[in-house]
């Protein structure tokens, strides 16, 4: 039969386990938030929605540049 742990050690182990679970949850939430922000930042539809004038100017400039190359 295994030897029982002293109550202080069992309490410390339980607290450490809870802290690890909380840290893991925080890390998962942070990574999920980061992933969402990266997707939003690099989505061209989001750029058009947030800055339609800038997007239109860039498209116009790119059209001029490509048109003059011919």
Phi and psi restraints in degrees (range 20) as a CNS / XPLOR table:
assign (resid 1 and name C) (resid 2 and name N)
       (resid 2 and name CA) (resid 2 and name C) 1.0 -67.2 20.0 2
assign (resid 2 and name N) (resid 2 and name CA)
       (resid 2 and name C) (resid 3 and name N) 1.0 148.9 20.0 2
assign (resid 2 and name C) (resid 3 and name N)
       (resid 3 and name CA) (resid 3 and name C) 1.0 -70.6 20.0 2
assign (resid 3 and name N) (resid 3 and name CA)
       (resid 3 and name C) (resid 4 and name N) 1.0 140.1 20.0 2
assign (resid 3 and name C) (resid 4 and name N)
       (resid 4 and name CA) (resid 4 and name C) 1.0 -77.7 20.0 2
assign (resid 4 and name N) (resid 4 and name CA)
       (resid 4 and name C) (resid 5 and name N) 1.0 147.4 20.0 2
assign (resid 4 and name C) (resid 5 and name N)
       (resid 5 and name CA) (resid 5 and name C) 1.0 -81.8 20.0 2
assign (resid 5 and name N) (resid 5 and name CA)
       (resid 5 and name C) (resid 6 and name N) 1.0 150.8 20.0 2
assign (resid 5 and name C) (resid 6 and name N)
       (resid 6 and name CA) (resid 6 and name C) 1.0 -63.4 20.0 2
assign (resid 6 and name N) (resid 6 and name CA)
       (resid 6 and name C) (resid 7 and name N) 1.0 148.9 20.0 2
assign (resid 6 and name C) (resid 7 and name N)
       (resid 7 and name CA) (resid 7 and name C) 1.0 -57.0 20.0 2
assign (resid 7 and name N) (resid 7 and name CA)
       (resid 7 and name C) (resid 8 and name N) 1.0 -36.6 20.0 2
assign (resid 7 and name C) (resid 8 and name N)
       (resid 8 and name CA) (resid 8 and name C) 1.0 -63.5 20.0 2
assign (resid 8 and name N) (resid 8 and name CA)
       (resid 8 and name C) (resid 9 and name N) 1.0 -40.4 20.0 2
assign (resid 8 and name C) (resid 9 and name N)
       (resid 9 and name CA) (resid 9 and name C) 1.0 -68.7 20.0 2
assign (resid 9 and name N) (resid 9 and name CA)
       (resid 9 and name C) (resid 10 and name N) 1.0 -40.7 20.0 2
assign (resid 9 and name C) (resid 10 and name N)
       (resid 10 and name CA) (resid 10 and name C) 1.0 -63.9 20.0 2
assign (resid 10 and name N) (resid 10 and name CA)
       (resid 10 and name C) (resid 11 and name N) 1.0 -39.8 20.0 2
assign (resid 10 and name C) (resid 11 and name N)
       (resid 11 and name CA) (resid 11 and name C) 1.0 -66.0 20.0 2
assign (resid 11 and name N) (resid 11 and name CA)
       (resid 11 and name C) (resid 12 and name N) 1.0 -43.6 20.0 2
assign (resid 11 and name C) (resid 12 and name N)
       (resid 12 and name CA) (resid 12 and name C) 1.0 -63.3 20.0 2
assign (resid 12 and name N) (resid 12 and name CA)
       (resid 12 and name C) (resid 13 and name N) 1.0 -39.4 20.0 2
assign (resid 12 and name C) (resid 13 and name N)
       (resid 13 and name CA) (resid 13 and name C) 1.0 -65.6 20.0 2
assign (resid 13 and name N) (resid 13 and name CA)
       (resid 13 and name C) (resid 14 and name N) 1.0 -42.4 20.0 2
assign (resid 13 and name C) (resid 14 and name N)
       (resid 14 and name CA) (resid 14 and name C) 1.0 -63.7 20.0 2
assign (resid 14 and name N) (resid 14 and name CA)
       (resid 14 and name C) (resid 15 and name N) 1.0 -41.6 20.0 2
assign (resid 14 and name C) (resid 15 and name N)
       (resid 15 and name CA) (resid 15 and name C) 1.0 -65.6 20.0 2
assign (resid 15 and name N) (resid 15 and name CA)
       (resid 15 and name C) (resid 16 and name N) 1.0 -40.9 20.0 2
assign (resid 15 and name C) (resid 16 and name N)
       (resid 16 and name CA) (resid 16 and name C) 1.0 -64.7 20.0 2
assign (resid 16 and name N) (resid 16 and name CA)
       (resid 16 and name C) (resid 17 and name N) 1.0 -40.4 20.0 2
assign (resid 16 and name C) (resid 17 and name N)
       (resid 17 and name CA) (resid 17 and name C) 1.0 -64.0 20.0 2
assign (resid 17 and name N) (resid 17 and name CA)
       (resid 17 and name C) (resid 18 and name N) 1.0 -43.0 20.0 2
assign (resid 17 and name C) (resid 18 and name N)
       (resid 18 and name CA) (resid 18 and name C) 1.0 -63.5 20.0 2
assign (resid 18 and name N) (resid 18 and name CA)
       (resid 18 and name C) (resid 19 and name N) 1.0 -41.6 20.0 2
assign (resid 18 and name C) (resid 19 and name N)
       (resid 19 and name CA) (resid 19 and name C) 1.0 -64.6 20.0 2
assign (resid 19 and name N) (resid 19 and name CA)
       (resid 19 and name C) (resid 20 and name N) 1.0 -39.6 20.0 2
assign (resid 19 and name C) (resid 20 and name N)
       (resid 20 and name CA) (resid 20 and name C) 1.0 -63.7 20.0 2
assign (resid 20 and name N) (resid 20 and name CA)
       (resid 20 and name C) (resid 21 and name N) 1.0 -41.1 20.0 2
assign (resid 20 and name C) (resid 21 and name N)
       (resid 21 and name CA) (resid 21 and name C) 1.0 -64.0 20.0 2
assign (resid 21 and name N) (resid 21 and name CA)
       (resid 21 and name C) (resid 22 and name N) 1.0 -41.8 20.0 2
assign (resid 21 and name C) (resid 22 and name N)
       (resid 22 and name CA) (resid 22 and name C) 1.0 -65.1 20.0 2
assign (resid 22 and name N) (resid 22 and name CA)
       (resid 22 and name C) (resid 23 and name N) 1.0 -41.4 20.0 2
assign (resid 22 and name C) (resid 23 and name N)
       (resid 23 and name CA) (resid 23 and name C) 1.0 -64.1 20.0 2
assign (resid 23 and name N) (resid 23 and name CA)
       (resid 23 and name C) (resid 24 and name N) 1.0 -40.5 20.0 2
assign (resid 23 and name C) (resid 24 and name N)
       (resid 24 and name CA) (resid 24 and name C) 1.0 -63.8 20.0 2
assign (resid 24 and name N) (resid 24 and name CA)
       (resid 24 and name C) (resid 25 and name N) 1.0 -42.8 20.0 2
assign (resid 24 and name C) (resid 25 and name N)
       (resid 25 and name CA) (resid 25 and name C) 1.0 -62.3 20.0 2
assign (resid 25 and name N) (resid 25 and name CA)
       (resid 25 and name C) (resid 26 and name N) 1.0 -42.5 20.0 2
assign (resid 25 and name C) (resid 26 and name N)
       (resid 26 and name CA) (resid 26 and name C) 1.0 -63.0 20.0 2
assign (resid 26 and name N) (resid 26 and name CA)
       (resid 26 and name C) (resid 27 and name N) 1.0 -41.2 20.0 2
assign (resid 26 and name C) (resid 27 and name N)
       (resid 27 and name CA) (resid 27 and name C) 1.0 -64.4 20.0 2
assign (resid 27 and name N) (resid 27 and name CA)
       (resid 27 and name C) (resid 28 and name N) 1.0 -42.5 20.0 2
assign (resid 27 and name C) (resid 28 and name N)
       (resid 28 and name CA) (resid 28 and name C) 1.0 -63.4 20.0 2
assign (resid 28 and name N) (resid 28 and name CA)
       (resid 28 and name C) (resid 29 and name N) 1.0 -43.6 20.0 2
assign (resid 28 and name C) (resid 29 and name N)
       (resid 29 and name CA) (resid 29 and name C) 1.0 -63.4 20.0 2
assign (resid 29 and name N) (resid 29 and name CA)
       (resid 29 and name C) (resid 30 and name N) 1.0 -41.7 20.0 2
assign (resid 29 and name C) (resid 30 and name N)
       (resid 30 and name CA) (resid 30 and name C) 1.0 -63.5 20.0 2
assign (resid 30 and name N) (resid 30 and name CA)
       (resid 30 and name C) (resid 31 and name N) 1.0 -43.9 20.0 2
assign (resid 30 and name C) (resid 31 and name N)
       (resid 31 and name CA) (resid 31 and name C) 1.0 -66.3 20.0 2
assign (resid 31 and name N) (resid 31 and name CA)
       (resid 31 and name C) (resid 32 and name N) 1.0 -37.9 20.0 2
assign (resid 31 and name C) (resid 32 and name N)
       (resid 32 and name CA) (resid 32 and name C) 1.0 -63.9 20.0 2
assign (resid 32 and name N) (resid 32 and name CA)
       (resid 32 and name C) (resid 33 and name N) 1.0 -43.8 20.0 2
assign (resid 32 and name C) (resid 33 and name N)
       (resid 33 and name CA) (resid 33 and name C) 1.0 -63.5 20.0 2
assign (resid 33 and name N) (resid 33 and name CA)
       (resid 33 and name C) (resid 34 and name N) 1.0 -43.7 20.0 2
assign (resid 33 and name C) (resid 34 and name N)
       (resid 34 and name CA) (resid 34 and name C) 1.0 -62.0 20.0 2
assign (resid 34 and name N) (resid 34 and name CA)
       (resid 34 and name C) (resid 35 and name N) 1.0 -44.2 20.0 2
assign (resid 34 and name C) (resid 35 and name N)
       (resid 35 and name CA) (resid 35 and name C) 1.0 -60.8 20.0 2
assign (resid 35 and name N) (resid 35 and name CA)
       (resid 35 and name C) (resid 36 and name N) 1.0 -42.7 20.0 2
assign (resid 35 and name C) (resid 36 and name N)
       (resid 36 and name CA) (resid 36 and name C) 1.0 -62.7 20.0 2
assign (resid 36 and name N) (resid 36 and name CA)
       (resid 36 and name C) (resid 37 and name N) 1.0 -43.4 20.0 2
assign (resid 36 and name C) (resid 37 and name N)
       (resid 37 and name CA) (resid 37 and name C) 1.0 -66.3 20.0 2
assign (resid 37 and name N) (resid 37 and name CA)
       (resid 37 and name C) (resid 38 and name N) 1.0 -39.8 20.0 2
assign (resid 37 and name C) (resid 38 and name N)
       (resid 38 and name CA) (resid 38 and name C) 1.0 -64.8 20.0 2
assign (resid 38 and name N) (resid 38 and name CA)
       (resid 38 and name C) (resid 39 and name N) 1.0 -43.8 20.0 2
assign (resid 38 and name C) (resid 39 and name N)
       (resid 39 and name CA) (resid 39 and name C) 1.0 -61.5 20.0 2
assign (resid 39 and name N) (resid 39 and name CA)
       (resid 39 and name C) (resid 40 and name N) 1.0 -42.7 20.0 2
assign (resid 39 and name C) (resid 40 and name N)
       (resid 40 and name CA) (resid 40 and name C) 1.0 -66.2 20.0 2
assign (resid 40 and name N) (resid 40 and name CA)
       (resid 40 and name C) (resid 41 and name N) 1.0 -39.2 20.0 2
assign (resid 40 and name C) (resid 41 and name N)
       (resid 41 and name CA) (resid 41 and name C) 1.0 -65.8 20.0 2
assign (resid 41 and name N) (resid 41 and name CA)
       (resid 41 and name C) (resid 42 and name N) 1.0 -38.1 20.0 2
assign (resid 41 and name C) (resid 42 and name N)
       (resid 42 and name CA) (resid 42 and name C) 1.0 -97.9 20.0 2
assign (resid 42 and name N) (resid 42 and name CA)
       (resid 42 and name C) (resid 43 and name N) 1.0 7.0 20.0 2
assign (resid 42 and name C) (resid 43 and name N)
       (resid 43 and name CA) (resid 43 and name C) 1.0 -85.0 20.0 2
assign (resid 43 and name N) (resid 43 and name CA)
       (resid 43 and name C) (resid 44 and name N) 1.0 120.6 20.0 2
assign (resid 43 and name C) (resid 44 and name N)
       (resid 44 and name CA) (resid 44 and name C) 1.0 -64.5 20.0 2
assign (resid 44 and name N) (resid 44 and name CA)
       (resid 44 and name C) (resid 45 and name N) 1.0 -29.6 20.0 2
assign (resid 44 and name C) (resid 45 and name N)
       (resid 45 and name CA) (resid 45 and name C) 1.0 -65.3 20.0 2
assign (resid 45 and name N) (resid 45 and name CA)
       (resid 45 and name C) (resid 46 and name N) 1.0 -36.3 20.0 2
assign (resid 45 and name C) (resid 46 and name N)
       (resid 46 and name CA) (resid 46 and name C) 1.0 -66.4 20.0 2
assign (resid 46 and name N) (resid 46 and name CA)
       (resid 46 and name C) (resid 47 and name N) 1.0 -39.6 20.0 2
assign (resid 46 and name C) (resid 47 and name N)
       (resid 47 and name CA) (resid 47 and name C) 1.0 -61.0 20.0 2
assign (resid 47 and name N) (resid 47 and name CA)
       (resid 47 and name C) (resid 48 and name N) 1.0 -44.7 20.0 2
assign (resid 47 and name C) (resid 48 and name N)
       (resid 48 and name CA) (resid 48 and name C) 1.0 -64.2 20.0 2
assign (resid 48 and name N) (resid 48 and name CA)
       (resid 48 and name C) (resid 49 and name N) 1.0 -41.8 20.0 2
assign (resid 48 and name C) (resid 49 and name N)
       (resid 49 and name CA) (resid 49 and name C) 1.0 -65.9 20.0 2
assign (resid 49 and name N) (resid 49 and name CA)
       (resid 49 and name C) (resid 50 and name N) 1.0 -41.7 20.0 2
assign (resid 49 and name C) (resid 50 and name N)
       (resid 50 and name CA) (resid 50 and name C) 1.0 -80.4 20.0 2
assign (resid 50 and name N) (resid 50 and name CA)
       (resid 50 and name C) (resid 51 and name N) 1.0 -34.1 20.0 2
assign (resid 50 and name C) (resid 51 and name N)
       (resid 51 and name CA) (resid 51 and name C) 1.0 -136.7 20.0 2
assign (resid 51 and name N) (resid 51 and name CA)
       (resid 51 and name C) (resid 52 and name N) 1.0 70.4 20.0 2
assign (resid 51 and name C) (resid 52 and name N)
       (resid 52 and name CA) (resid 52 and name C) 1.0 -64.6 20.0 2
assign (resid 52 and name N) (resid 52 and name CA)
       (resid 52 and name C) (resid 53 and name N) 1.0 -37.6 20.0 2
assign (resid 52 and name C) (resid 53 and name N)
       (resid 53 and name CA) (resid 53 and name C) 1.0 -64.9 20.0 2
assign (resid 53 and name N) (resid 53 and name CA)
       (resid 53 and name C) (resid 54 and name N) 1.0 -46.0 20.0 2
assign (resid 53 and name C) (resid 54 and name N)
       (resid 54 and name CA) (resid 54 and name C) 1.0 -62.5 20.0 2
assign (resid 54 and name N) (resid 54 and name CA)
       (resid 54 and name C) (resid 55 and name N) 1.0 -42.3 20.0 2
assign (resid 54 and name C) (resid 55 and name N)
       (resid 55 and name CA) (resid 55 and name C) 1.0 -63.9 20.0 2
assign (resid 55 and name N) (resid 55 and name CA)
       (resid 55 and name C) (resid 56 and name N) 1.0 -42.4 20.0 2
assign (resid 55 and name C) (resid 56 and name N)
       (resid 56 and name CA) (resid 56 and name C) 1.0 -64.1 20.0 2
assign (resid 56 and name N) (resid 56 and name CA)
       (resid 56 and name C) (resid 57 and name N) 1.0 -42.2 20.0 2
assign (resid 56 and name C) (resid 57 and name N)
       (resid 57 and name CA) (resid 57 and name C) 1.0 -63.6 20.0 2
assign (resid 57 and name N) (resid 57 and name CA)
       (resid 57 and name C) (resid 58 and name N) 1.0 -41.5 20.0 2
assign (resid 57 and name C) (resid 58 and name N)
       (resid 58 and name CA) (resid 58 and name C) 1.0 -64.9 20.0 2
assign (resid 58 and name N) (resid 58 and name CA)
       (resid 58 and name C) (resid 59 and name N) 1.0 -42.4 20.0 2
assign (resid 58 and name C) (resid 59 and name N)
       (resid 59 and name CA) (resid 59 and name C) 1.0 -63.6 20.0 2
assign (resid 59 and name N) (resid 59 and name CA)
       (resid 59 and name C) (resid 60 and name N) 1.0 -41.6 20.0 2
assign (resid 59 and name C) (resid 60 and name N)
       (resid 60 and name CA) (resid 60 and name C) 1.0 -63.1 20.0 2
assign (resid 60 and name N) (resid 60 and name CA)
       (resid 60 and name C) (resid 61 and name N) 1.0 -46.8 20.0 2
assign (resid 60 and name C) (resid 61 and name N)
       (resid 61 and name CA) (resid 61 and name C) 1.0 -62.3 20.0 2
assign (resid 61 and name N) (resid 61 and name CA)
       (resid 61 and name C) (resid 62 and name N) 1.0 -40.7 20.0 2
assign (resid 61 and name C) (resid 62 and name N)
       (resid 62 and name CA) (resid 62 and name C) 1.0 -66.0 20.0 2
assign (resid 62 and name N) (resid 62 and name CA)
       (resid 62 and name C) (resid 63 and name N) 1.0 -39.5 20.0 2
assign (resid 62 and name C) (resid 63 and name N)
       (resid 63 and name CA) (resid 63 and name C) 1.0 -62.1 20.0 2
assign (resid 63 and name N) (resid 63 and name CA)
       (resid 63 and name C) (resid 64 and name N) 1.0 -42.9 20.0 2
assign (resid 63 and name C) (resid 64 and name N)
       (resid 64 and name CA) (resid 64 and name C) 1.0 -62.8 20.0 2
assign (resid 64 and name N) (resid 64 and name CA)
       (resid 64 and name C) (resid 65 and name N) 1.0 -45.5 20.0 2
assign (resid 64 and name C) (resid 65 and name N)
       (resid 65 and name CA) (resid 65 and name C) 1.0 -60.1 20.0 2
assign (resid 65 and name N) (resid 65 and name CA)
       (resid 65 and name C) (resid 66 and name N) 1.0 -49.2 20.0 2
assign (resid 65 and name C) (resid 66 and name N)
       (resid 66 and name CA) (resid 66 and name C) 1.0 -69.0 20.0 2
assign (resid 66 and name N) (resid 66 and name CA)
       (resid 66 and name C) (resid 67 and name N) 1.0 -34.6 20.0 2
assign (resid 66 and name C) (resid 67 and name N)
       (resid 67 and name CA) (resid 67 and name C) 1.0 -67.9 20.0 2
assign (resid 67 and name N) (resid 67 and name CA)
       (resid 67 and name C) (resid 68 and name N) 1.0 -34.9 20.0 2
assign (resid 67 and name C) (resid 68 and name N)
       (resid 68 and name CA) (resid 68 and name C) 1.0 -79.4 20.0 2
assign (resid 68 and name N) (resid 68 and name CA)
       (resid 68 and name C) (resid 69 and name N) 1.0 -16.4 20.0 2
assign (resid 68 and name C) (resid 69 and name N)
       (resid 69 and name CA) (resid 69 and name C) 1.0 -71.5 20.0 2
assign (resid 69 and name N) (resid 69 and name CA)
       (resid 69 and name C) (resid 70 and name N) 1.0 -21.2 20.0 2
